[in-house]
């Protein structure tokens, strides 16, 4: 946890798959701020751009929890993708899906209220990381208020205020790290 797999702007040297744990992808602004792009978990591909020519990593990858990461060098993954075209198609499909998600987030930031954006971030997390429990869906991953704010765009204060209000209204239960 806390270790960096690669940094934004470095030359792409491998394709990775998260075998266990959670990996946070972030972009750094010129001012040094960190913007959380997404969190990836078990079985998810990281750095699919390894299949594209001479790229740099568009994000930094930081272990959010203890992780086990599988890696294939860029040369090896290109060789495998040439031999197995379905591999290339699947990786490019992952890249396309992430681009579509990014475009949706840009639209959300431009057109939706803060409450809508925070709710959407929670729904996305519930779909990707949630599990059914008696009370509803548990997002069972370390999720701080700052990370939720980073995923949806408001300030930490605003995100905290919304979560507190939704908790008071019985819409959302916030406790521990879930």
C-alpha positions in Angstrom: 0.0 0.0 0.0 1.2 3.5 -0.9 3.9 2.3 -3.4 4.0 3.7 -6.9 3.9 1.2 -9.8 4.6 3.9 -12.4 4.5 7.7 -12.8 2.6 9.8 -15.2 4.9 10.8 -18.1 7.2 7.9 -17.8 7.8 5.8 -20.9 5.5 2.8 -21.0 7.5 -0.3 -20.3 4.8 -2.9 -19.4 1.2 -3.9 -19.2 -0.1 -4.9 -15.8 -3.1 -6.8 -14.4 -4.2 -6.3 -10.8 -4.1 -9.8 -9.3 -5.1 -8.7 -5.8 -5.8 -5.4 -4.0 -6.8 -1.9 -5.2 -4.7 0.3 -7.4 -5.5 4.1 -7.7 -4.9 5.9 -11.0 -4.2 9.6 -10.6 -3.2 12.5 -12.7 -0.9 15.2 -11.4 -1.7 18.9 -12.3 1.2 21.3 -13.2 0.6 22.7 -9.7 1.3 19.3 -8.1 -2.3 18.5 -7.2 -3.4 14.9 -7.5 -6.7 14.1 -9.3 -8.0 10.6 -8.8 -9.1 9.2 -12.2 -10.3 5.7 -11.0 -9.6 2.8 -8.8 -8.9 -0.6 -10.3 -9.2 -4.0 -8.6 -8.7 -7.7 -9.1 -8.5 -8.8 -12.8 -8.4 -5.3 -14.2 -5.9 -4.3 -16.9 -3.5 -1.4 -16.2 -1.5 0.5 -18.8 -3.2 -1.0 -21.9 -1.3 1.7 -23.8 1.6 -0.7 -23.8 0.1 -2.1 -27.0 0.3 1.3 -28.7 3.5 2.7 -30.2 6.0 4.7 -28.0 3.6 6.0 -25.4 4.0 7.5 -21.9 1.8 6.7 -19.0 -1.1 9.1 -18.9 -1.6 8.6 -15.2 0.4 7.5 -12.1 -0.6 4.1 -10.5 -0.4 4.0 -6.7 -1.3 1.0 -4.6 -4.3 2.0 -2.4 -4.1 -1.3 -0.5 -1.6 -4.1 -0.4 -1.5 -5.4 -4.0 -0.2 -8.2 -6.1 0.4 -7.1 -9.7 1.2 -9.2 -12.7 3.4 -7.6 -15.4 4.3 -8.3 -19.0 7.1 -6.2 -20.6 6.0 -4.1 -23.5 7.9 -6.2 -25.9 6.3 -9.4 -24.6 2.8 -8.1 -24.6 3.1 -6.8 -28.1 4.4 -10.2 -29.2 1.5 -12.0 -27.5 -1.0 -9.6 -28.9 0.4 -10.3 -32.4 0.1 -14.0 -31.9 -3.3 -13.8 -30.2 -5.4 -11.0 -31.8 -8.2 -11.4 -29.3 -5.8 -10.2 -26.6 -5.2 -7.0 -28.6 -9.0 -6.6 -29.1 -9.7 -7.1 -25.4 -7.1 -4.6 -24.3 -8.2 -2.0 -26.8 -11.8 -2.6 -25.7 -10.7 -1.8 -22.1 -9.0 1.4 -23.3 -12.2 2.4 -25.2 -14.4 1.7 -22.2 -12.2 3.9 -20.0 -12.2 6.7 -22.5 -16.0 6.5 -22.6 -16.1 6.6 -18.8 -13.8 9.7 -18.8 -16.0 11.5 -21.4 -19.0 10.8 -19.2 -17.2 12.2 -16.2 -16.4 15.4 -18.2 -20.0 15.7 -19.1 -21.1 15.2 -15.5 -18.7 17.9 -14.3 -20.0 20.3 -16.9 -23.8 19.7 -16.5 -24.7 18.1 -13.2 -25.1 19.4 -9.7 -22.6 18.4 -7.0 -25.2 16.1 -5.4 -25.8 14.3 -8.7 -22.0 13.9 -9.3 -21.4 12.5 -5.8 -24.4 10.1 -6.2 -23.1 8.9 -9.5 -19.6 8.3 -8.1 -21.2 6.2 -5.3 -23.3 4.3 -7.8 -20.2 3.6 -10.0 -18.3 2.3 -6.9 -21.3 0.2 -5.8 -21.4 -1.4 -9.3 -17.7 -2.1 -9.5 -16.7 -2.7 -5.9 -20.0 -3.3 -4.1 -21.5 -6.4 -2.7 -25.0 -7.2 -1.5 -25.6 -7.2 2.2 -28.9 -7.3 4.2 -29.1 -3.5 4.4 -28.4 -2.9 0.7 -25.0 -2.6 -1.1 -21.7 -2.3 0.7 -18.8 -0.6 -1.0 -16.2 -2.7 0.7 -13.0 -0.8 0.0 -11.1 2.0 1.7 -13.0 5.1 0.7 -12.3 8.4 2.3 -14.3 11.5 1.9 -11.4 13.1 0.1 -11.3 10.3 -2.4 -15.0 10.5 -3.0 -14.6 14.3 -3.5 -11.7 13.6 -6.0 -13.9 11.1 -7.9 -16.8 13.5 -8.2 -15.4 17.0 -8.3 -16.6 19.0 -5.2 -14.5 20.2 -2.3 -13.9 17.9 0.7 -16.2 20.1 2.8 -19.1 19.8 0.3 -18.7 16.0 -0.2 -18.6 15.6 3.6 -21.7 17.8 4.1 -23.6 15.8 1.4 -22.7 12.4 3.0 -23.7 13.6 6.4 -27.1 14.9 5.1 -27.7 11.6 3.2 -26.8 9.7 6.3 -29.2 11.7 8.5 -31.9 11.1 5.9 -31.3 7.4 6.0 -30.3 7.3 2.3 -26.7 6.2 3.0 -24.9 4.6 5.9 -21.4 5.7 6.4 -19.2 3.8 8.8 -15.6 2.7 9.3 -14.1 2.4 5.8 -17.2 1.4 3.9 
